[in-house]
Amino acid sequence: MLIYRILSTILFLLTLPVYAFVRALKGKFLPGWKEKLGQFDAPNLGDKVIMFHGVSVGEVIALENLIKKTKETFPDYKIVVTTGTKTGQEIAHKKFDSIADFITYFPFDITICVELFLKKIKPTAVLIAETELWPTFAAYCKMKNIPLYVINGRISDSTFKTYKMLKGFFAELFKNYTKILTQSEEDRDKFIKIGAPPDKTEVMKNLKFDIKKIDANIEIGKGQNRIIIAGSTHKGEDEIILDTFTKLKKQFSDIKLLIAPRHLTRVNNVKTLIEKSGFKYGLRSNNDKFTDNDIIILDTLGELSKMYQICDFAFIGGSFNKTGGHNPLEATVYNKPAISGPSIHNFRDIYWILSRSKAGKVVKSPKELTDYMYKLLSDKEFYKQSCSDCRTVFSSQQGALNIVIKELSSLFISSK
């Protein structure tokens, strides 16, 4: 670990002037570079601080319910949230500005940057989501007696192959961690095989599954119709969905479509596309019903999550472009199968779990989307099993949030 810290510091000091010169010529520095150097003003957080780190969008989203529950359970503690990317920072501010006491970037894993960061934040405990393993940061936490946890831990197959070759290095690194809490038994085994102590490595399941159903009476005139929801669609996806719906409608006259653009500024564009398709449509804001329409546009804020309870299955948008997808669990929590296009990097771990059964499906093309929806509509047993698999997956994955809260409670009691 000492050799790593010395070499990484030397390399950093050698490359920093080059980086600064190149960026100055371009007139643009990478987001958060000053904060990562430890150059930020932090409020006086006191001596009770819980720090959460999620490197980017997916990890920050996974932490949402845990951070809210932590604030509720430990009101005397300040909450600090860090990220490693600009998009992660944006999501953190969007979700936690009213909850967290401070949001910033995680420091470069260099001695001087880590020292400055910890001097300003003074965390009581640090919880790092998934697989962010930083040797210098971990060593300083150990030196300063700051409990350090990996939570929601996972290791991909490709990463595991690389890490396994460096088992000696990681075995030393993991000595600095208080506990490693993993998403599954498979992830636990991977951590142990790369050097994590078995007695400090436990399964906590997956934080992303700790979401609740929204019970609401939705009057939208479903009747005996089957409803497909296209949730959080982006530019280019509405055309795909409407083309699929047109083809399916010729074979299944009872289907209806609720389409929810991710951004309401696109509602007029969606209207134009539907008008060209010839389908009769209504608006949720007008309280229009499926009784009189083939398609309803969800043009209201904050209703999509509860709408999934009325659908038979859902397409999750942001997945036929480079967005990286949106949360399929908002549908599957109601036991409704979820389908996404190939761009799912924000929820790759979730789809890995869902697609091991029939609860979720990642399709590669618009044609495959149409074919899979046809299968759900035409094969009653297949559809029934898909809904049942949603229920099974949730029952096997929920409970992670309470495990972390219990871990923090034990830590704070023992430290008194």
N, C-alpha and C positions, 0 to 999 in steps of 0.2 A: 504493500500500500504506500509506503514511504517513497519507494522508487517511482511509483506512478505519479505521486504528487509532485515530486521534484521535476520529472521529465515533462509532465503536462504543463507545469508552470513555466519552465524554460521555453517550451514550444509556443505557449500562449504569448509570452513576452516578445518572442521573435516575430511572430506573425501579426501581432496587434498593430504595429506601426504601418505595415504593408496594407492591412485591411483598412485602417483609417485613411491612408493616402488614396487608395483606390476608391473608397466610398466618397471621399471629399471631392475627387475629380468628377464623379457621377452626380454629386450634389444630393445624395440620398444614403442615409444609414439604415441598417436593418432595424425594424421596430424593436424597442425594448433594450437596445444594446447598452444604454447608460444604466438602466435598472439592473441588468445582468452583471454589470461591473460593480454593483453595490452602491451606485450613485443615485440615491433617491431619498426623499424626505418621508419618513414614516411618523405617524402619530405616536403619542405616548400610549403604548398598549398595556403597560403594567406587567405584572408577573404571572398572569393567568392567560395564556395564549395557545389556542389550538390551531395548528397550521395544516391546511390541505393543499396538496399539489396534484393538478391534472394537466398533463403536458399540452393537450389540444382539445378540440371540440368534443370528441367522444368521451374522453376521460372526465371533462368538466361536467358534461351532462350526467354521467354516471354518479357524480358526487352530489347532485342537486338535493335529493331527498335526505341524504345523510347529513349534509350541512344544515339543512333546515331542522332536522331532528336534534342535531347536536346543539344548536342554538336554543332550542326549546328545552332540552334536558339539562344543559349546563349554562344557564343565563349569566352566570358570573364570569364566564370566560369570553375573551375576545376571539374573534374568528379572522384568520388571515388566509387568503386564497392566492395561490401562485399558479402561473401557467408558463409554458415554454414558447408558445407561438402567438402571433398576432390574433388569429381567429379564436384561439382559446381565450385570450384576454378579452376579446369583444363579447364572447358568450358569457364569460365570468361576470363582467360588468352588467350585462343584461339580466342575468339571473340572480346575482348576489349583491348588487349595489345597496339594497335595502336590508341586507342580512349581515354581510361581512363588514368588519371594521376596517379592513385594509385589503386591497387587491394589487398585486404587482407581479413582476416576472421572477422566475426561479433564477438563482445566480449561476454564472459560469462556474464549472466545477474546478475552480482554481483557488488555491489557498487564500489569497488576499480578498477575492470576491466573496467567498464563503464566510470568511471572518467578518467582513463588513456587514453582510446580510444578517448573520446570526446576532451580531452586536446590536443591530437596530430592531430586529423582530423579537428576539429572546423567546422562542417558542417553548411552551411547557411540554408539548408533544407534537410530533410531525407524522402525518399520514399521507403516504404517496401512493397514488392510484396506479395499478397495473404493473408495468415493468420498467419504471424509471429508476435505474440503479446508478447512483453517482458516488464513486469511491471517496472523494475528498469530503463531500458533504456528509456522508455516512460516518467517516472517521471523526469529524469535528463534533457531530452529534454525540458520539460515544465519549469523546474527551470531555464534553460539557455536560454529560449525564442527561442528555435530552432523549427520551424514548422515541424510537424511530420505527415506523411500521410500513410494510408493504400491505396495501389493502386491495381487494378485488384483483389479486395477482393472477397474471396469466403469462404464458410463454408460447409463442407460435412455434410450429414445427421447425420452420426454417431458422428462427432465432435459437432454438434449443440445440440444433446441430452445431452451431457456432460456439455457443456458450459452453457446451459439454467439453469442447477441446481446451477450455480455459478453466477447468474445474478447480485447480489449485488457487487461482486468482480469486474466483468467486467464493470459495470456502473461507478465505481470509476476509473478504468483503462482508459476508453474511454474519460474521462475528459482531459486527457493529449494529445489527438490527435487533430490536426487542422481540418482534414477531413478524412472520410472513403469513398473511391470510389470503388463501387462494380461492379462485372461482370454482374449482372442481378437484376431484381426486387425481385426475390426470395432470392438472397443473401442479398440484402438490408434489406428485412423483417427479415431475420435471425439475422443480426447484431443488428437491433433495438430491437428484442425480447430478446437478451442477454445483452442489456443495452446501446447500442450506441445511442447518441442523434439524433433524426430524422432530425433536422435541419442541422446536420453536416454529414449526411450519404446520399450519392447520387449514382446513377447508372452511370457508365462510359463505360459499355460494356467490351469486352475482348481484351486485347492488342495483343494476339496471332493472331487475325484475321486481323490485320493491316499489311498485306503483299501485295505486288503488283505482277501482272502478268509480266512475261518477254516475251515481243513480239519479236519473232525471226522466221525467215523463215528456217524451218528444212527440208532439202532434205534427206529423208530416204526411199523413195519409198513406201509410205503407200498405195496409190491407193485406191481400194475399200475394202481393208482388215480392220478388226477390230484388234486393238492393245491392248494387256495387258502389263502393265509395272509392273515389280517386282523391286521396288526401295529400295536401301540400304539393300540388303540381307546380312545375316551373315551365318557363317558355320552352316550347317544343314538345312537351309531354301531353298537353291537352289534345294536340292533333293525334298523337298515338292512341290515347284513351278513346277519343271519339271514333276513330277508325275501327278500333277493336269493338266498341259498343255497337257500332253500325252492323258489323258482321255478325255479332252474337244475337242482336235483336231480331234478325231474320229467322233465327232458329229457336229463340226463347222469347216469346212475346210478353212474358210476365216480368222481364227484368227492367229495372229503373237504374238511373245513374245519379249519384250526388257527387258533384265535382267541386273541390275546395282548392282554389288557387292559393299558393303559399303567400303571395303578396296581393292585397286587395286592389292595388293599383292596376292589376291585370284583369280585373273583372270585365271591363268593356271588351278587351281582346277575346276573352272566353265567350262572351255573348256573341260576338261577330262570328266566331268559329262554329258555334252551335246553330246560329241562324243559317249559315251556309250548308250545314248538314241536314237541315230540314226538320229536326226534332223540335217538338214543343217544349219550352222550358219556363221555369219560374225562378224566383229569387227567395232565398230564405228571409231576407230583410222585409219582404212583402208578406211573409207568412204563407207563401204559396205551397201547394200540396202536390204529392205525386198522383193524387186522384185525377188531376187535370193535366199533368205534365209527364214527359218521359225523363226529363232531366231537371234537377234543382241545382242552382249555383249557390254554394255556401258563401255568401258575401257579408258575413258578420264575423266579428272578432271573438275569439275565445270559446267557440262552440265545437270545434272539430273533435276534440278528445271524447266528448260525450256522444257525438253523433255515431261513432263507431259501433255503439251498442245496437243500432237499428240495421246495420248492414249484414249481408250474408258472407261477404269477404271483401278485402280491401287491397287496392293498389297503393303503395306508399311512394310518393313522388320524390323528386330530387335525385332519382336513381337512373334516369336516362340522360343525364348530363354529368357535369363534373362536381356537382354539389356534395356528393357523398352520402345521399339518402337522408331520410328522417326516421323517427323512432317507430318501428313496427309493433312494439309492445303496446302502443296505444290502442291497437286493434286486437291483438291476441289476448290482452287481458280480459276481453269480453268473449273469449273463445271463438274469435273470428280469424280465419287464416289470412296471412299477409303475403303479398307478392311485391317484389321490387325488381327494378332493372339492375344492370351489372355494377353500377357505381354505388357502393355501400360502405366505403371505408370509414365513415363515422360510426357505423354499427356492425362492423365486420364480425366481432365476437358474438353479438346477438344472433346474427344470421347463421353463424356456425352452429349455434345451439338449436335454433328453430329448424334449420334445414336438415338436421339429423333425423327429424320426424317429418310429418306432413303439415306441421304448424306454420311453416314459412317456406317460401320459394324464391330463389333468385333466378330470374330469366335473363337470357343473353340478348334477346332481340324482341321487337314488337310482335313478330310472328309467334315466338315462343310464349309471349304474354297471352295472346289470343288463344293459343292451343291449351294453355294451362287453365285459363278461365273457362274454356269450353269443358274441360275435364271436371272442374268443380261444379259446373251447372248440370252436366249430363250424367255423372256417375254419383248416385246418391250415397252409396257405401263409402266411396272415396271422400266425399265431402263430410260425411258424418265422422269418419276417422280423423280428418284434418281438424275438425272442431274439437274432438276429444283429445287430440295431441296437444292442442293449445293449453287445455286444462291440465294435462299431465306435466307439461314442461314447466308451467308456472308453479305447480305444487312442489316440484322437485328443486326449484331455484330460489324461491322466496325465503326470507329470513336473514339475509346477509346484514341488513341495516341494524337489526337488533343485536347481532353478534358484535358488531363494531362498537355500538353504544355500551354494551355490557363490558367490553374490553376497556373502554375509556373510564367507565365507572370504577372498575377494579383498580385501574392505574391511579386514579385520583384519590381513592380511599386509602390505598397503600402508601401514598406519598404524604399523607397528613401526619 
